[in-house]
Amino acid sequence: QVQLVQSGAEVKRPGASVKVFCKTSGYMFITYYVHWVRQAPGQGLEWVGTINPSGTTTTYAHKFQGRVTVTKDTSTNTVFMELSSLRSDDTAVYYCGRGRLEYSIRGGFDLWGQGTPVTVSS
Amino acid sequence: QSVLIQPPSASGTPGQRFTISCSGSSSNLGRNTVNWYQQFPGTAPKLLIYRNDQRQSGIPDRFSGSKSGTSASLAISALHSDDEADYYCAAWDDSLNAWVFGGGTKLTVL
């Protein structure tokens, strides 16, 4: 069955970078976008960005542009999200989600990883 | 402030019909379809409704969705105690070139 398995919890200092992975299985990797969504403690969901696994196109939310990089490794069906210049308000659970529609950014997300807690603290 | 607007909290009793609203603008709900997600504490969100009114596989038919203009609604025809969760609407925004979410509605079943 389709699975998205994420890397484990991270603790980082302010100003550092964090790189989280999302390993997918059970479907054709290049067919569906993989998105990143985060949730700060006690807060709602916030879209971070996405990658088109059939190419190299990435799209990021405006507030993260310049600080976030989403990449992929087609050989291992894995997507990575790196967030730099971390601040305390980047403390959140980061989820990956598979796009719902083939080859489309617009379908939303149908299946999710388990989430990766990232804590930014001095 | 979220781009899509939902009431932050709501409550109902078992068996009651319940509706959650989601208000947007011409660049998101006015042009694109809406999805609804359910989230229990400490777990990943789950897709309930996609393309305004289509139930995801395995979702009970007690859940339904609708959209008109720049507003959308999620309805639960008969509340169960295990429906107590957070509910989020989401849509693509053509102006922001981004996915946007509602702030979430925390549903309490009394």
gemmi code that builds the backbone of each chain (N, CA, C; Angstrom):
import gemmi

chains = {
    "A": [
        ("GLN", (0.844, -1.188, 0.000), (0.000, 0.000, 0.000), (0.881, 1.240, 0.000)),
        ("VAL", (0.250, 2.388, -0.301), (0.988, 3.642, -0.354), (1.427, 4.035, 1.057)),
        ("GLN", (2.703, 4.386, 1.179), (3.234, 4.840, 2.461), (4.156, 6.028, 2.266)),
        ("LEU", (4.107, 6.947, 3.215), (5.054, 8.041, 3.288), (5.637, 7.980, 4.701)),
        ("VAL", (6.927, 7.726, 4.782), (7.593, 7.580, 6.073), (8.629, 8.684, 6.214)),
        ("GLN", (8.510, 9.441, 7.305), (9.370, 10.604, 7.499), (10.494, 10.323, 8.475)),
        ("SER", (11.492, 11.175, 8.429), (12.626, 11.074, 9.344), (12.200, 11.491, 10.747)),
        ("GLY", (13.102, 11.252, 11.689), (12.774, 11.453, 13.089), (12.898, 12.885, 13.571)),
        ("ALA", (12.555, 13.064, 14.839), (12.537, 14.394, 15.440), (13.914, 15.045, 15.411)),
        ("GLU", (13.890, 16.376, 15.297), (15.121, 17.166, 15.238), (15.050, 18.285, 16.287)),
        ("VAL", (16.215, 18.605, 16.840), (16.358, 19.765, 17.724), (17.497, 20.602, 17.169)),
        ("LYS", (17.224, 21.862, 16.896), (18.221, 22.730, 16.272), (18.326, 24.058, 17.026)),
        ("ARG", (19.499, 24.691, 16.877), (19.719, 26.028, 17.438), (19.205, 27.077, 16.458)),
        ("PRO", (18.814, 28.232, 16.955), (18.439, 29.325, 16.043), (19.583, 29.643, 15.088)),
        ("GLY", (19.221, 29.868, 13.829), (20.224, 30.158, 12.811), (20.714, 28.947, 12.052)),
        ("ALA", (20.471, 27.763, 12.589), (20.913, 26.528, 11.938), (19.939, 26.145, 10.820)),
        ("SER", (20.253, 25.035, 10.161), (19.377, 24.466, 9.130), (18.925, 23.084, 9.558)),
        ("VAL", (17.800, 22.654, 9.013), (17.308, 21.299, 9.249), (16.897, 20.705, 7.910)),
        ("LYS", (17.184, 19.413, 7.744), (16.794, 18.709, 6.523), (16.001, 17.472, 6.914)),
        ("VAL", (14.778, 17.408, 6.461), (13.847, 16.339, 6.793), (13.556, 15.545, 5.529)),
        ("PHE", (13.403, 14.212, 5.666), (13.088, 13.445, 4.470), (11.730, 12.761, 4.578)),
        ("CYS", (11.203, 12.400, 3.409), (9.913, 11.718, 3.284), (10.115, 10.602, 2.257)),
        ("LYS", (10.187, 9.374, 2.732), (10.422, 8.250, 1.842), (9.085, 7.639, 1.448)),
        ("THR", (8.844, 7.589, 0.147), (7.553, 7.109, -0.352), (7.675, 5.698, -0.896)),
        ("SER", (6.564, 4.988, -0.916), (6.529, 3.637, -1.475), (5.094, 3.281, -1.835)),
        ("GLY", (4.946, 2.265, -2.678), (3.623, 1.752, -3.017), (2.949, 2.427, -4.186)),
        ("TYR", (3.637, 3.344, -4.855), (3.072, 3.986, -6.036), (4.217, 4.482, -6.920)),
        ("MET", (3.852, 4.921, -8.153), (4.870, 5.410, -9.072), (5.283, 6.823, -8.645)),
        ("PHE", (6.499, 6.945, -8.151), (6.984, 8.165, -7.512), (6.842, 9.405, -8.389)),
        ("ILE", (7.132, 9.276, -9.681), (7.182, 10.470, -10.528), (5.789, 10.987, -10.889)),
        ("THR", (4.757, 10.283, -10.483), (3.402, 10.614, -10.933), (2.724, 11.687, -10.082)),
        ("TYR", (3.098, 11.792, -8.815), (2.379, 12.669, -7.891), (3.320, 13.660, -7.216)),
        ("TYR", (2.869, 14.926, -7.143), (3.584, 15.917, -6.357), (3.689, 15.440, -4.893)),
        ("VAL", (4.743, 15.893, -4.218), (4.851, 15.706, -2.774), (4.940, 17.092, -2.144)),
        ("HIS", (4.054, 17.353, -1.208), (3.947, 18.651, -0.551), (4.485, 18.578, 0.869)),
        ("TRP", (4.850, 19.759, 1.397), (5.221, 19.881, 2.804), (4.269, 20.868, 3.472)),
        ("VAL", (3.744, 20.472, 4.614), (2.799, 21.269, 5.400), (3.289, 21.243, 6.846)),
        ("ARG", (3.252, 22.379, 7.529), (3.714, 22.363, 8.908), (2.610, 22.806, 9.856)),
        ("GLN", (2.782, 22.463, 11.126), (1.799, 22.796, 12.158), (2.548, 23.144, 13.441)),
        ("ALA", (2.535, 24.428, 13.781), (3.143, 24.866, 15.025), (2.296, 24.394, 16.206)),
        ("PRO", (2.892, 24.316, 17.387), (2.147, 23.815, 18.556), (0.855, 24.585, 18.797)),
        ("GLY", (-0.262, 23.866, 18.842), (-1.552, 24.478, 19.105), (-2.112, 25.318, 17.971)),
        ("GLN", (-1.464, 25.264, 16.815), (-1.881, 26.093, 15.671), (-2.425, 25.242, 14.534)),
        ("GLY", (-2.811, 25.924, 13.458), (-3.376, 25.247, 12.304), (-2.322, 24.791, 11.309)),
        ("LEU", (-2.808, 24.354, 10.141), (-1.936, 23.831, 9.098), (-1.458, 24.958, 8.191)),
        ("GLU", (-0.206, 24.855, 7.749), (0.400, 25.891, 6.904), (1.194, 25.213, 5.802)),
        ("TRP", (0.870, 25.511, 4.545), (1.570, 24.925, 3.408), (2.929, 25.575, 3.245)),
        ("VAL", (3.964, 24.735, 3.068), (5.332, 25.221, 2.932), (5.758, 25.235, 1.468)),
        ("GLY", (5.522, 24.134, 0.757), (5.938, 24.078, -0.625), (5.788, 22.675, -1.180)),
        ("THR", (6.217, 22.509, -2.439), (6.027, 21.230, -3.097), (7.049, 21.037, -4.209)),
        ("ILE", (7.188, 19.787, -4.656), (8.051, 19.456, -5.780), (7.306, 18.526, -6.726)),
        ("ASN", (7.577, 18.733, -7.997), (7.058, 17.851, -9.036), (8.094, 16.760, -9.277)),
        ("PRO", (7.836, 15.554, -8.795), (8.853, 14.514, -8.902), (9.175, 14.080, -10.334)),
        ("SER", (8.326, 14.443, -11.305), (8.627, 14.056, -12.684), (9.630, 14.998, -13.319)),
        ("GLY", (9.930, 16.100, -12.656), (10.925, 17.043, -13.149), (11.684, 17.598, -11.981)),
        ("THR", (11.964, 18.881, -12.021), (12.660, 19.535, -10.903), (11.916, 20.766, -10.422)),
        ("THR", (10.722, 20.997, -10.932), (9.979, 22.206, -10.578), (9.567, 22.193, -9.115)),
        ("THR", (9.851, 23.296, -8.434), (9.418, 23.476, -7.063), (8.560, 24.735, -6.962)),
        ("THR", (7.651, 24.741, -6.028), (6.819, 25.899, -5.735), (6.782, 26.059, -4.230)),
        ("TYR", (7.037, 27.281, -3.761), (7.112, 27.537, -2.332), (6.124, 28.628, -1.928)),
        ("ALA", (5.614, 28.536, -0.701), (4.838, 29.633, -0.146), (5.733, 30.860, -0.032)),
        ("HIS", (5.160, 32.014, -0.272), (5.945, 33.256, -0.315), (6.782, 33.469, 0.949)),
        ("LYS", (6.187, 33.148, 2.115), (6.897, 33.470, 3.363), (8.142, 32.612, 3.556)),
        ("PHE", (8.266, 31.497, 2.834), (9.415, 30.611, 3.006), (10.447, 30.754, 1.883)),
        ("GLN", (10.108, 31.487, 0.831), (11.031, 31.615, -0.295), (12.348, 32.218, 0.163)),
        ("GLY", (13.418, 31.593, -0.281), (14.748, 32.016, 0.136), (15.266, 31.238, 1.317)),
        ("ARG", (14.382, 30.567, 2.059), (14.808, 29.798, 3.237), (14.554, 28.306, 3.090)),
        ("VAL", (13.677, 27.924, 2.164), (13.316, 26.507, 2.033), (13.777, 25.969, 0.688)),
        ("THR", (14.221, 24.723, 0.695), (14.594, 24.024, -0.526), (14.027, 22.617, -0.457)),
        ("VAL", (13.228, 22.271, -1.451), (12.679, 20.916, -1.549), (13.360, 20.218, -2.713)),
        ("THR", (13.891, 19.038, -2.459), (14.592, 18.267, -3.479), (14.086, 16.826, -3.463)),
        ("LYS", (14.566, 16.057, -4.424), (14.117, 14.672, -4.519), (15.253, 13.772, -4.931)),
        ("ASP", (15.124, 12.509, -4.586), (16.045, 11.478, -5.057), (15.178, 10.392, -5.680)),
        ("THR", (15.141, 10.386, -6.986), (14.270, 9.453, -7.689), (14.725, 8.004, -7.494)),
        ("SER", (16.007, 7.802, -7.239), (16.508, 6.432, -7.082), (15.974, 5.772, -5.810)),
        ("THR", (15.618, 6.594, -4.807), (15.107, 6.050, -3.538), (13.668, 6.502, -3.267)),
        ("ASN", (13.037, 7.164, -4.234), (11.656, 7.647, -4.077), (11.488, 8.501, -2.821)),
        ("THR", (12.453, 9.373, -2.592), (12.483, 10.173, -1.363), (12.489, 11.661, -1.697)),
        ("VAL", (11.746, 12.415, -0.915), (11.713, 13.869, -1.039), (12.294, 14.473, 0.237)),
        ("PHE", (13.061, 15.543, 0.068), (13.723, 16.218, 1.182), (13.229, 17.659, 1.274)),
        ("MET", (13.124, 18.159, 2.504), (12.830, 19.561, 2.731), (13.880, 20.128, 3.668)),
        ("GLU", (14.603, 21.146, 3.190), (15.598, 21.802, 4.029), (15.140, 23.223, 4.317)),
        ("LEU", (15.135, 23.577, 5.579), (14.757, 24.925, 6.020), (15.957, 25.538, 6.734)),
        ("SER", (16.368, 26.709, 6.285), (17.569, 27.337, 6.826), (17.225, 28.546, 7.690)),
        ("SER", (18.243, 29.112, 8.315), (18.099, 30.295, 9.178), (16.941, 30.113, 10.150)),
        ("LEU", (16.957, 28.983, 10.837), (15.846, 28.633, 11.710), (15.636, 29.653, 12.825)),
        ("ARG", (14.364, 29.883, 13.126), (13.950, 30.752, 14.229), (13.083, 29.950, 15.182)),
        ("SER", (12.840, 30.493, 16.337), (12.015, 29.768, 17.314), (10.608, 29.523, 16.782)),
        ("ASP", (10.104, 30.425, 15.951), (8.749, 30.225, 15.429), (8.684, 29.232, 14.270)),
        ("ASP", (9.818, 28.604, 13.944), (9.812, 27.469, 13.007), (9.568, 26.155, 13.738)),
        ("THR", (9.501, 26.212, 15.061), (9.178, 25.017, 15.836), (7.791, 24.521, 15.440)),
        ("ALA", (7.734, 23.297, 14.948), (6.479, 22.770, 14.403), (6.654, 21.293, 14.080)),
        ("VAL", (5.529, 20.646, 13.794), (5.570, 19.327, 13.174), (5.458, 19.542, 11.663)),
        ("TYR", (6.392, 18.958, 10.934), (6.429, 19.090, 9.485), (5.913, 17.786, 8.876)),
        ("TYR", (4.855, 17.892, 8.060), (4.252, 16.742, 7.404), (4.550, 16.769, 5.909)),
        ("CYS", (4.782, 15.603, 5.322), (4.748, 15.505, 3.865), (3.402, 14.905, 3.473)),
        ("GLY", (2.937, 15.300, 2.312), (1.659, 14.804, 1.826), (1.727, 14.558, 0.329)),
        ("ARG", (1.161, 13.462, -0.107), (1.154, 13.150, -1.536), (0.037, 13.890, -2.237)),
        ("GLY", (0.339, 14.443, -3.404), (-0.697, 15.086, -4.192), (-1.797, 14.107, -4.562)),
        ("ARG", (-3.030, 14.618, -4.644), (-4.175, 13.736, -4.899), (-4.318, 13.385, -6.377)),
        ("LEU", (-3.932, 14.310, -7.247), (-4.122, 14.107, -8.680), (-2.784, 13.863, -9.362)),
        ("GLU", (-2.778, 12.979, -10.347), (-1.563, 12.735, -11.099), (-1.104, 13.997, -11.820)),
        ("TYR", (0.187, 14.275, -11.702), (0.842, 15.364, -12.443), (0.213, 16.730, -12.192)),
        ("SER", (-0.430, 16.928, -11.032), (-1.097, 18.201, -10.773), (-0.800, 18.712, -9.378)),
        ("ILE", (-0.526, 20.010, -9.302), (-0.290, 20.654, -8.009), (-1.601, 20.980, -7.324)),
        ("ARG", (-2.713, 20.963, -8.072), (-3.970, 21.532, -7.607), (-4.920, 20.563, -6.921)),
        ("GLY", (-4.594, 19.302, -6.869), (-5.543, 18.338, -6.310), (-5.588, 18.299, -4.800)),
        ("GLY", (-4.609, 18.908, -4.163), (-4.538, 18.780, -2.708), (-3.713, 17.576, -2.337)),
        ("PHE", (-3.916, 17.077, -1.122), (-3.068, 16.020, -0.579), (-3.956, 14.908, -0.047)),
        ("ASP", (-3.693, 13.669, -0.463), (-4.584, 12.608, -0.022), (-3.981, 11.707, 1.043)),
        ("LEU", (-2.679, 11.520, 1.031), (-2.039, 10.650, 2.013), (-0.865, 11.396, 2.631)),
        ("TRP", (-0.637, 11.143, 3.921), (0.327, 11.937, 4.668), (1.369, 11.056, 5.358)),
        ("GLY", (2.543, 11.640, 5.565), (3.511, 11.007, 6.436), (3.107, 11.188, 7.889)),
        ("GLN", (3.871, 10.593, 8.787), (3.518, 10.615, 10.203), (3.903, 11.923, 10.896)),
        ("GLY", (4.670, 12.754, 10.212), (5.086, 14.023, 10.790), (6.468, 13.950, 11.410)),
        ("THR", (7.222, 15.030, 11.308), (8.550, 15.150, 11.913), (8.552, 16.381, 12.810)),
        ("PRO", (8.645, 16.201, 14.128), (8.741, 17.366, 15.022), (10.108, 18.023, 14.892)),
        ("VAL", (10.106, 19.319, 14.688), (11.334, 20.103, 14.658), (11.230, 21.152, 15.761)),
        ("THR", (12.200, 21.140, 16.651), (12.241, 22.102, 17.753), (13.437, 23.010, 17.551)),
        ("VAL", (13.200, 24.315, 17.579), (14.275, 25.304, 17.459), (14.391, 26.013, 18.805)),
        ("SER", (15.517, 25.809, 19.457), (15.686, 26.360, 20.791), (17.164, 26.578, 21.086)),
        ("SER", (17.447, 27.660, 21.789), (18.820, 27.928, 22.186), (19.129, 27.234, 23.516)),
    ],
    "B": [
        ("GLN", (-3.463, 35.404, 10.630), (-4.801, 35.337, 10.049), (-4.788, 34.441, 8.816)),
        ("SER", (-5.598, 33.399, 8.827), (-5.633, 32.485, 7.708), (-6.357, 33.095, 6.525)),
        ("VAL", (-5.995, 32.637, 5.319), (-6.633, 33.131, 4.101), (-8.085, 32.664, 4.028)),
        ("LEU", (-8.326, 31.402, 4.391), (-9.687, 30.880, 4.469), (-10.163, 31.003, 5.909)),
        ("ILE", (-11.412, 31.421, 6.068), (-11.920, 31.735, 7.407), (-12.902, 30.672, 7.879)),
        ("GLN", (-12.584, 30.092, 9.038), (-13.464, 29.114, 9.681), (-13.738, 29.570, 11.111)),
        ("PRO", (-14.877, 29.163, 11.674), (-15.072, 29.419, 13.107), (-14.053, 28.597, 13.888)),
        ("PRO", (-13.429, 29.172, 14.927), (-12.379, 28.436, 15.633), (-12.874, 27.254, 16.442)),
        ("SER", (-14.111, 27.311, 16.877), (-14.632, 26.208, 17.683), (-16.122, 26.071, 17.490)),
        ("ALA", (-16.614, 24.880, 17.781), (-18.045, 24.603, 17.689), (-18.348, 23.377, 18.525)),
        ("SER", (-19.596, 23.226, 18.893), (-19.980, 22.055, 19.681), (-21.353, 21.576, 19.265)),
        ("GLY", (-21.602, 20.310, 19.507), (-22.884, 19.707, 19.189), (-23.099, 18.476, 20.046)),
        ("THR", (-24.272, 17.913, 19.941), (-24.623, 16.722, 20.717), (-24.753, 15.515, 19.786)),
        ("PRO", (-24.553, 14.317, 20.316), (-24.674, 13.113, 19.473), (-26.011, 13.063, 18.762)),
        ("GLY", (-25.961, 12.711, 17.474), (-27.160, 12.611, 16.658), (-27.551, 13.894, 15.955)),
        ("GLN", (-26.981, 15.001, 16.389), (-27.301, 16.301, 15.806), (-26.683, 16.446, 14.414)),
        ("ARG", (-27.352, 17.179, 13.528), (-26.764, 17.567, 12.256), (-25.888, 18.784, 12.497)),
        ("PHE", (-24.727, 18.790, 11.879), (-23.749, 19.832, 12.188), (-23.093, 20.324, 10.916)),
        ("THR", (-22.806, 21.624, 10.849), (-22.183, 22.213, 9.675), (-21.037, 23.123, 10.085)),
        ("ILE", (-19.927, 23.033, 9.335), (-18.770, 23.916, 9.534), (-18.614, 24.747, 8.263)),
        ("SER", (-18.448, 26.044, 8.426), (-18.316, 26.934, 7.280), (-16.861, 27.274, 6.987)),
        ("CYS", (-16.622, 27.651, 5.732), (-15.280, 28.049, 5.277), (-15.477, 29.155, 4.251)),
        ("SER", (-14.942, 30.330, 4.542), (-15.156, 31.482, 3.673), (-13.841, 31.905, 3.032)),
        ("GLY", (-13.880, 32.146, 1.729), (-12.669, 32.534, 1.014), (-12.897, 33.738, 0.130)),
        ("SER", (-12.214, 33.755, -1.008), (-12.294, 34.894, -1.931), (-12.286, 34.394, -3.372)),
        ("SER", (-12.315, 35.343, -4.289), (-12.387, 34.980, -5.704), (-11.138, 34.238, -6.179)),
        ("SER", (-10.006, 34.459, -5.536), (-8.771, 33.832, -6.006), (-8.597, 32.402, -5.514)),
        ("ASN", (-9.381, 31.994, -4.517), (-9.270, 30.611, -4.034), (-10.597, 29.869, -4.211)),
        ("LEU", (-11.532, 29.979, -3.286), (-12.789, 29.245, -3.412), (-13.606, 29.692, -4.618)),
        ("GLY", (-13.422, 30.945, -5.031), (-14.190, 31.433, -6.174), (-13.799, 30.795, -7.492)),
        ("ARG", (-12.567, 30.255, -7.556), (-12.076, 29.689, -8.818), (-11.712, 28.207, -8.710)),
        ("ASN", (-11.493, 27.727, -7.494), (-10.972, 26.374, -7.315), (-11.819, 25.590, -6.321)),
        ("THR", (-11.640, 24.279, -6.377), (-12.424, 23.420, -5.496), (-11.820, 23.386, -4.095)),
        ("VAL", (-12.597, 22.903, -3.150), (-12.187, 22.865, -1.754), (-12.066, 21.414, -1.299)),
        ("ASN", (-11.074, 21.184, -0.432), (-10.902, 19.898, 0.246), (-11.103, 20.107, 1.741)),
        ("TRP", (-11.532, 19.060, 2.428), (-11.716, 19.102, 3.878), (-10.894, 17.980, 4.527)),
        ("TYR", (-10.262, 18.329, 5.644), (-9.414, 17.391, 6.380), (-9.873, 17.306, 7.828)),
        ("GLN", (-9.718, 16.097, 8.380), (-10.008, 15.835, 9.795), (-8.684, 15.505, 10.480)),
        ("GLN", (-8.472, 16.055, 11.669), (-7.240, 15.777, 12.397), (-7.520, 15.539, 13.870)),
        ("PHE", (-7.053, 14.402, 14.353), (-7.105, 14.097, 15.781), (-5.787, 14.503, 16.421)),
        ("PRO", (-5.805, 14.822, 17.730), (-4.565, 15.287, 18.383), (-3.417, 14.310, 18.199)),
        ("GLY", (-2.268, 14.857, 17.819), (-1.057, 14.058, 17.699), (-0.971, 13.188, 16.469)),
        ("THR", (-1.899, 13.356, 15.537), (-1.884, 12.540, 14.320), (-1.899, 13.425, 13.083)),
        ("ALA", (-1.556, 12.818, 11.943), (-1.587, 13.552, 10.681), (-3.030, 13.800, 10.242)),
        ("PRO", (-3.246, 14.853, 9.484), (-4.596, 15.083, 8.941), (-5.011, 13.940, 8.025)),
        ("LYS", (-6.332, 13.803, 7.849), (-6.901, 12.794, 6.958), (-7.865, 13.479, 6.004)),
        ("LEU", (-7.772, 13.132, 4.718), (-8.658, 13.718, 3.726), (-10.060, 13.138, 3.872)),
        ("LEU", (-11.041, 14.032, 4.046), (-12.434, 13.612, 4.150), (-13.176, 13.824, 2.832)),
        ("ILE", (-13.103, 15.055, 2.327), (-13.856, 15.492, 1.158), (-12.898, 16.173, 0.181)),
        ("TYR", (-12.997, 15.846, -1.101), (-12.213, 16.532, -2.122), (-13.129, 17.039, -3.227)),
        ("ARG", (-12.634, 17.999, -3.994), (-13.393, 18.576, -5.107), (-14.806, 18.967, -4.669)),
        ("ASN", (-14.871, 19.655, -3.542), (-16.095, 20.246, -2.983), (-17.027, 19.255, -2.283)),
        ("ASP", (-17.330, 18.131, -2.950), (-18.389, 17.280, -2.425), (-18.144, 15.787, -2.604)),
        ("GLN", (-16.904, 15.416, -2.928), (-16.594, 14.000, -3.161), (-15.972, 13.390, -1.904)),
        ("ARG", (-16.589, 12.317, -1.400), (-16.052, 11.667, -0.212), (-14.848, 10.801, -0.578)),
        ("GLN", (-13.794, 10.936, 0.198), (-12.631, 10.082, 0.021), (-13.045, 8.646, 0.358)),
        ("SER", (-12.378, 7.689, -0.271), (-12.671, 6.279, -0.022), (-12.610, 5.961, 1.473)),
        ("GLY", (-13.644, 5.261, 1.958), (-13.670, 4.846, 3.358), (-14.307, 5.836, 4.308)),
        ("ILE", (-14.658, 7.003, 3.806), (-15.281, 8.015, 4.677), (-16.786, 7.764, 4.731)),
        ("PRO", (-17.358, 7.709, 5.944), (-18.812, 7.430, 6.071), (-19.653, 8.475, 5.355)),
        ("ASP", (-20.819, 8.041, 4.854), (-21.677, 8.985, 4.122), (-22.370, 9.983, 5.046)),
        ("ARG", (-22.079, 9.918, 6.346), (-22.544, 10.981, 7.252), (-21.864, 12.312, 6.941)),
        ("PHE", (-20.685, 12.231, 6.294), (-19.926, 13.434, 5.954), (-20.265, 13.858, 4.522)),
        ("SER", (-20.518, 15.142, 4.338), (-20.787, 15.670, 3.009), (-20.243, 17.077, 2.899)),
        ("GLY", (-19.992, 17.517, 1.667), (-19.453, 18.855, 1.440), (-20.213, 19.564, 0.346)),
        ("SER", (-20.139, 20.888, 0.380), (-20.754, 21.698, -0.657), (-19.986, 22.997, -0.797)),
        ("LYS", (-20.166, 23.647, -1.928), (-19.530, 24.949, -2.169), (-20.442, 25.797, -3.031)),
        ("SER", (-20.495, 27.075, -2.701), (-21.248, 28.033, -3.499), (-20.478, 29.341, -3.504)),
        ("GLY", (-20.070, 29.783, -4.687), (-19.320, 31.026, -4.791), (-18.008, 30.946, -4.033)),
        ("THR", (-17.844, 31.829, -3.050), (-16.609, 31.871, -2.277), (-16.775, 31.285, -0.879)),
        ("SER", (-17.806, 30.468, -0.689), (-18.021, 29.824, 0.598), (-18.218, 28.325, 0.422)),
        ("ALA", (-17.787, 27.579, 1.431), (-17.932, 26.126, 1.416), (-18.395, 25.658, 2.787)),
        ("SER", (-18.946, 24.453, 2.812), (-19.420, 23.883, 4.070), (-19.130, 22.404, 4.134)),
        ("LEU", (-18.825, 21.948, 5.334), (-18.720, 20.519, 5.642), (-19.880, 20.196, 6.567)),
        ("ALA", (-20.633, 19.162, 6.232), (-21.765, 18.768, 7.069), (-21.561, 17.360, 7.597)),
        ("ILE", (-21.996, 17.164, 8.827), (-22.031, 15.839, 9.439), (-23.493, 15.592, 9.798)),
        ("SER", (-24.074, 14.567, 9.198), (-25.524, 14.412, 9.298), (-25.970, 13.989, 10.692)),
        ("ALA", (-25.165, 13.206, 11.381), (-25.530, 12.760, 12.724), (-24.240, 12.612, 13.520)),
        ("LEU", (-23.996, 13.526, 14.405), (-22.733, 13.552, 15.139), (-22.514, 12.290, 15.961)),
        ("HIS", (-21.301, 11.779, 15.914), (-20.865, 10.708, 16.806), (-19.830, 11.300, 17.749)),
        ("SER", (-19.654, 10.668, 18.893), (-18.653, 11.163, 19.850), (-17.248, 11.112, 19.262)),
        ("ASP", (-16.992, 10.143, 18.382), (-15.646, 10.053, 17.808), (-15.437, 10.989, 16.622)),
        ("ASP", (-16.387, 11.867, 16.355), (-16.176, 12.941, 15.377), (-15.466, 14.130, 16.013)),
        ("GLU", (-15.243, 14.062, 17.315), (-14.578, 15.162, 18.015), (-13.139, 15.255, 17.527)),
        ("ALA", (-12.837, 16.346, 16.813), (-11.547, 16.513, 16.143), (-11.454, 17.946, 15.632)),
        ("ASP", (-10.327, 18.252, 15.000), (-10.164, 19.525, 14.301), (-10.443, 19.300, 12.812)),
        ("TYR", (-11.115, 20.273, 12.194), (-11.471, 20.177, 10.788), (-10.925, 21.394, 10.044)),
        ("TYR", (-10.298, 21.138, 8.888), (-9.670, 22.195, 8.104), (-10.188, 22.161, 6.667)),
        ("CYS", (-10.448, 23.346, 6.117), (-10.695, 23.451, 4.686), (-9.404, 23.909, 4.013)),
        ("ALA", (-9.256, 23.593, 2.726), (-8.055, 23.962, 1.983), (-8.406, 24.141, 0.515)),
        ("ALA", (-7.712, 25.060, -0.140), (-7.939, 25.307, -1.559), (-6.684, 25.907, -2.169)),
        ("TRP", (-6.536, 25.755, -3.466), (-5.451, 26.410, -4.192), (-5.832, 27.876, -4.411)),
        ("ASP", (-4.856, 28.769, -4.208), (-5.081, 30.195, -4.416), (-4.310, 30.643, -5.649)),
        ("ASP", (-5.040, 31.120, -6.670), (-4.402, 31.503, -7.927), (-3.546, 32.769, -7.782)),
        ("SER", (-3.896, 33.663, -6.904), (-3.116, 34.900, -6.733), (-1.828, 34.643, -5.964)),
        ("LEU", (-1.909, 33.822, -4.927), (-0.741, 33.506, -4.117), (0.100, 32.396, -4.737)),
        ("ASN", (-0.475, 31.670, -5.707), (0.195, 30.500, -6.290), (0.636, 29.556, -5.168)),
        ("ALA", (-0.341, 29.246, -4.297), (-0.035, 28.457, -3.106), (-1.308, 27.790, -2.602)),
        ("TRP", (-1.134, 26.717, -1.840), (-2.246, 26.126, -1.109), (-2.481, 26.964, 0.154)),
        ("VAL", (-3.759, 27.193, 0.440), (-4.132, 27.931, 1.642), (-5.121, 27.100, 2.445)),
        ("PHE", (-5.022, 27.251, 3.759), (-5.886, 26.523, 4.669), (-6.762, 27.489, 5.463)),
        ("GLY", (-7.879, 26.962, 5.968), (-8.603, 27.650, 7.013), (-7.862, 27.472, 8.329)),
        ("GLY", (-8.224, 28.286, 9.308), (-7.565, 28.216, 10.596), (-7.933, 26.989, 11.407)),
        ("GLY", (-8.942, 26.242, 10.940), (-9.356, 25.034, 11.637), (-10.519, 25.289, 12.576)),
        ("THR", (-11.397, 24.309, 12.678), (-12.528, 24.357, 13.607), (-12.426, 23.169, 14.545)),
        ("LYS", (-12.361, 23.461, 15.833), (-12.292, 22.401, 16.840), (-13.711, 22.012, 17.212)),
        ("LEU", (-14.101, 20.803, 16.852), (-15.442, 20.319, 17.126), (-15.473, 19.518, 18.417)),
        ("THR", (-16.321, 19.942, 19.334), (-16.526, 19.234, 20.593), (-17.902, 18.593, 20.573)),
        ("VAL", (-17.957, 17.298, 20.864), (-19.232, 16.600, 20.945), (-19.582, 16.433, 22.420)),
        ("LEU", (-20.633, 17.114, 22.839), (-20.990, 17.183, 24.255), (-21.642, 15.899, 24.754)),
    ],
}
model = gemmi.Model(1)
for chain_id, residues in chains.items():
    chain = gemmi.Chain(chain_id)
    for i, (resn, *xyz) in enumerate(residues, 1):
        res = gemmi.Residue()
        res.name, res.seqid = resn, gemmi.SeqId(i, " ")
        for name, pos in zip(("N", "CA", "C"), xyz):
            atom = gemmi.Atom()
            atom.name, atom.element = name, gemmi.Element(name[0])
            atom.pos, atom.b_iso = gemmi.Position(*pos), 0.0
            res.add_atom(atom)
        chain.add_residue(res)
    model.add_chain(chain)
structure = gemmi.Structure()
structure.add_model(model)
structure.setup_entities()
